[in-house]
Each structure stands twice: as structure tokens, then as C-alpha cells.
């Protein structure tokens, strides 16, 4: 049986996406490829909610995170990195690697960024040229309220770079309306596509920063990708991952046919059902409900329970992959992903097996079937 990926990426693929990948390779300097790629670009703009071009790279999300540091800054530039978890910390490490002067604003794992505090830091450090922040912190299941920060920065001479790797397409991010300059995402999460592609949108303000950036880049030089999008038959400067582009073409179409707004609602509902199950199991969330993510729910391990064993039982016995904690959260939490091509019934099965796995490791502080019943009753309300 294939494993059910209730993880924060990679996520399961719709059959239409799988079959799109079983076609012969076409050459990328052809009209045929140009047509597919143009459609992908137009649909990416819709999902990114931007009028600007979205650049496509054969890379994982981290590659595009790195690229968004090297394309807009120079050694010694001051930037502010706001971190609420592992992926916020990654931006800090990337910026330091390239010699940027990094002001770090870190919050405890499980907390949300306090945007008023962040704005205060920006106001008291006139040298800050850019702000890096994670939209949805996958490691802790927290979504940062970036709209306020974006709207504030819109009227300044600084740019905002957002890691939306685990949120774009599933959690609302109004790139242009809010004024987010650079948005980074990957193919393998909410976009219902395989791993291997990274996407970046770039605002006009960010292109001005590009002109003065002195950090070295060749493969990652954004202008090369932008120039190829300005051609009549759009393509990429280097050989694209043709098969993955075919796949994402279908993934994007499925999302847009379903409707972006509907997709946001669907994810919020899956999160609500997961939170409800946790409550019935007398388990605590890592973060407060108000900022708990729509795409991944981080649940604290109860005292004395080997939560890693629970994760392994779910995987090995029930073929359901959920994830554990990363970094200092290892062994302390379990994360249930509800992202992309998973539905209420996948979640229902996950909760049933979660109950059984908890029982198997000796956790008894719940009524067997209560969590499953609560989720089913919620689903039944829609019948
Ligand atoms: N940022 C966030 C928020 C993520 O969830 C991930 C992947 N888990 C990444 C960055 C890194 O993406 P990748 O593994 O594709 O490099």
C-alpha cells in the first residue's frame, strides 16, 4: 500500500498530476513547451495573487530562499530576520552565510511573531534594508500574521521577503495587495505537485534592489529568468525540469478550478477538525489556536509518552506518515499535516490510527473513539 502522506510536504499527488508525468520529454526550446510554460506562469500569478512574473527554478524551496538573499543585497547590508522556528532560523543562517549583517528577532518555538514588536525594531534601525519572515512555520505549526508587516513596509524603502514554502495556495497571501516584495514557495506542498521546483515572485521595488545587489550569482541570477519570461515563447535560461513543469501545470489547474478561496477554507476546516481531535484526546497544541496553522497541526507529546514510537507505529502498522519534531522539538511533538491533496476522510483515518497508536504506547487519558466520533460528527453536519 502506498503510504498516506499526512506530512507537511511532500504531499500526495492527484492521479491527474501523476499521469501528466508519464509523457515523453519534449524539448524546452519549442512552441509546445512555451505553451505549457506560459500557462504555468499565468496560473502561478493567480495563485501568488500578483501581476508580476513568477520565476521558476529546478530546485527545492531552500534554493529559492538562498536566491532571495543573493539577488537583492550586498555583503554588509543590514537585514532583519524574524524567526519562530526551524525555517525562520534557516533564513538567518542563509543571510549570515552571504555576509549580511543580520539582526535576529527570535521567538520561542510555538510562539507567533509579534508584528508591533518587529515594526519597532525596524523603526529603531534605519539601516535595515530588508526583512525576512516565514509565513507558515512548518516546524511549529504557526502562521505569522504577515499582512500588517507587509502593509507597513510597503510605504518604506525596505523590502519584505516571505518564505511561503508551506503556505502558498493553502493559506491566503495577497502578494500585491499587501505589498509583499518577494514570495518564495516550492512545488511539493500545497500545490499538489512533486518535489523539485521552486518559485519566486519579485515586485518592482525588489527589482530596484536587484540592480544594486553585489552578491555573486550565476545559476541563481533572477534577471536571466525574468528575461526569458519576457520573450514571446517563454522558457527558462537553463534546461527546465520539463516533467515537473507538466505536473505543476495540472496541479495549479486543479487548485484554480476548485477556487483559491475554497482551497483556503478547505485547509482551515481540516485544521479545525485536527484541533478538535486533539482536544478530545486531551492533548495540547504546541501553539495557541488563534495562530495555529491551517496546513499543519503540532501536538505536544503527553508526559511519559514516547511520541516518536507513536509516529513509527502510524507509519509502519497503519501506512500513515505523520512527522515528529525538528531540532529542539524532537521527541516533544507530533505534527499532522493536512496539506494539498488530502481530504476529510484521509484525516478521519489518520485520527482513528492515531488513537490506536496512542493506546499501543500506553496512553489512556481518552475515551477510545471520541476523537474519531467528533471528527465524523463534524463531517456529518455537511451531509
Ligand atoms: N520553508 C518552509 C516553511 C518549509 O516548510 C520548508 C520545507 N519543509 C522549507 C522552507 C524548505 O524547503 P525544501 O525542503 O524544499 O528546501
Boltz pocket constraint, residues with backbone or C-beta under 6 A from the ligand:
constraints:
  - pocket:
      binder: B
      contacts: [[A, 8], [A, 9], [A, 59], [A, 60], [A, 61], [A, 62], [A, 63], [A, 87], [A, 134], [A, 136], [A, 137], [A, 138], [A, 139], [A, 163], [A, 164], [A, 165], [A, 166], [A, 186]]
      max_distance: 6.0
